[in-house]
Each structure stands twice: as structure tokens, then as C-alpha cells.
Amino acid sequence: MTNRIGRITGKFKDLALEEDICVVLVAQANRGVDKKSGEILLDRLSTSDIQDSVRIEQDSDQVIGLYRDLKLDDKAYRDFMLKKGKIDYYSMDADKNPNCINAIIMKNRHGEIGTSALKWEGKCSMVSNF
């Protein structure tokens, strides 16, 4: 499977270089990511969490992961956390704000890595700037 993915990502990389265009590929993180914990989002999600990631990382100029705490979609859990004072609708941390999604720049060949907070509107599956 890794060789097959490598051939595919290599062809997309060649296409991007030949046509001078941006190519966006989407990949799912491994299930183990949900069990990770860490104070810093970059510690929680990394390129190695992408299945068959070696070639994806090698061929990519940028790798961006999206993170949300899906437990906050459960109204009962959200109400419980709100009563405990652990929900903050003004926070730019997806662990504290159900209306936030964090974009984690895990690899950036031409710049810095880090995290950016975006507004999440789940009913519409829409992402926008805060």
C-alpha cells in the first residue's frame, strides 16, 4: 500500500511542478490520534499519524491537520463541561470551544509550523475566520 500511495503522491507532485499549480490531497489520520493527549496541539497530531505517511510527508510542501474535540458535539457532554466551567465560547482552543476548529501546520517547507484557530459552524460544515 505504501508503494502505491508513493506512486500516486509522486504523480501529483510532478503535476503540481509541471503545471505550476497547487494540489490538495486529503488523508485521514490513524484512529490512535483520538487517544493522544497533550497540552500543545502539535504534540497531539503529527505527520506520522497519517496512514502510510512517509511518502505523503516526503512529497508534500505543506501538511495541515484539522482538529476538533468531537465529544463537544454531544449536547449532554457539552452541558456537563459548561457546568464545570470548561467550555469557553471565546476560546481559540478546540478543546474548550465547540465552535472552534484548529488547523495545525505540521510541515511547511517554505515557512513556519504552528496552529491557527478557525470558526466552525457544524450545522453547515463551514469553516471561516474568527
C-alpha positions as CSV (number, residue, x, y, z in Angstrom):
1,M,0.0,0.0,0.0
2,T,2.8,2.4,0.8
3,N,4.4,2.0,-2.6
4,R,1.0,2.6,-4.3
5,I,0.4,5.7,-2.3
6,G,4.0,6.8,-3.1
7,R,3.4,6.5,-6.8
8,I,0.2,8.5,-6.5
9,T,1.7,11.3,-4.4
10,G,4.7,11.4,-6.7
11,K,2.5,11.8,-9.8
12,F,0.6,14.6,-8.0
13,K,3.9,16.3,-7.1
14,D,5.1,16.1,-10.7
15,L,1.7,17.5,-11.9
16,A,2.0,20.4,-9.5
17,L,5.5,21.2,-10.6
18,E,4.8,20.9,-14.3
19,E,1.7,22.9,-14.3
20,D,2.8,25.4,-11.5
21,I,-0.4,24.7,-9.6
22,C,-1.4,23.8,-6.0
23,V,-2.6,20.3,-5.5
24,V,-4.6,19.5,-2.3
25,L,-4.8,15.9,-1.2
26,V,-6.9,14.7,1.8
27,A,-5.9,11.9,4.1
28,Q,-7.4,10.5,7.3
29,A,-5.4,10.3,10.5
30,N,-5.0,7.0,12.2
31,R,-7.5,6.1,14.9
32,G,-4.9,6.3,17.7
33,V,-4.9,10.1,17.4
34,D,-8.1,10.3,19.5
35,K,-6.3,8.6,22.4
36,K,-3.4,11.0,22.4
37,S,-3.3,13.9,24.8
38,G,-1.0,16.8,25.1
39,E,-1.0,20.4,26.1
40,I,0.3,21.5,22.7
41,L,-1.7,20.6,19.6
42,L,1.5,20.0,17.7
43,D,2.2,17.2,20.2
44,R,-1.2,15.7,19.7
45,L,-1.2,15.4,15.9
46,S,1.8,14.8,13.7
47,T,2.6,13.7,10.2
48,S,3.3,10.2,11.5
49,D,-0.4,9.9,12.4
50,I,-1.3,9.8,8.7
51,Q,-1.6,6.3,7.4
52,D,1.3,5.5,5.1
53,S,2.6,8.9,5.8
54,V,6.2,8.5,4.8
55,R,5.7,9.2,1.1
56,I,2.9,11.7,1.8
57,E,5.2,13.8,4.0
58,Q,8.2,13.4,1.6
59,D,6.3,14.6,-1.4
60,S,4.4,17.4,0.4
61,D,5.4,21.0,0.7
62,Q,2.8,21.5,3.5
63,V,0.9,19.2,5.7
64,I,-2.0,20.6,7.6
65,G,-4.2,18.7,10.0
66,L,-7.6,19.8,11.3
67,Y,-8.5,19.1,15.0
68,R,-11.8,19.4,16.8
69,D,-13.0,17.7,20.1
70,L,-15.9,15.7,18.7
71,K,-17.1,15.0,22.2
72,L,-18.2,18.6,22.3
73,D,-20.8,17.8,19.7
74,D,-22.7,15.7,22.3
75,K,-25.1,18.2,24.0
76,A,-25.1,16.3,27.3
77,Y,-21.3,16.2,27.4
78,R,-21.1,19.9,26.4
79,D,-23.7,20.9,29.1
80,F,-21.7,18.9,31.7
81,M,-18.5,20.6,30.7
82,L,-20.2,24.0,30.7
83,K,-21.3,23.5,34.3
84,K,-17.8,22.5,35.3
85,G,-16.5,25.8,33.7
86,K,-14.5,24.0,31.0
87,I,-16.3,25.5,28.0
88,D,-15.3,28.9,26.7
89,Y,-17.1,30.1,23.6
90,Y,-14.5,32.9,23.2
91,S,-11.5,30.5,23.3
92,M,-9.5,29.7,20.2
93,D,-8.8,26.2,21.6
94,A,-10.8,23.4,20.0
95,D,-10.8,21.5,23.3
96,K,-12.6,24.4,25.1
97,N,-14.8,25.8,22.3
98,P,-17.3,23.7,20.4
99,N,-17.4,26.4,17.7
100,C,-13.6,26.2,17.1
101,I,-11.5,24.0,14.8
102,N,-7.7,24.2,14.9
103,A,-5.6,24.0,11.8
104,I,-2.3,22.5,12.7
105,I,0.5,23.2,10.2
106,M,2.6,20.1,10.8
107,K,5.0,20.6,7.9
108,N,5.8,23.7,6.0
109,R,8.7,23.5,3.6
110,H,8.7,27.3,3.0
111,G,7.7,28.7,6.4
112,E,6.8,28.1,10.0
113,I,4.8,25.4,11.6
114,G,2.1,26.1,14.2
115,T,-1.6,26.3,15.0
116,S,-4.3,28.6,13.7
117,A,-7.8,28.8,15.2
118,L,-10.8,28.9,12.8
119,K,-14.5,29.3,13.4
120,W,-16.5,26.0,13.0
121,E,-20.2,26.1,12.1
122,G,-21.1,22.4,12.3
123,K,-24.7,22.7,11.1
124,C,-23.4,23.9,7.7
125,S,-20.0,22.1,7.9
126,M,-18.5,25.6,7.3
127,V,-15.1,26.9,8.4
128,S,-14.3,30.6,8.5
129,N,-12.1,33.1,10.2
130,F,-12.9,34.2,13.7
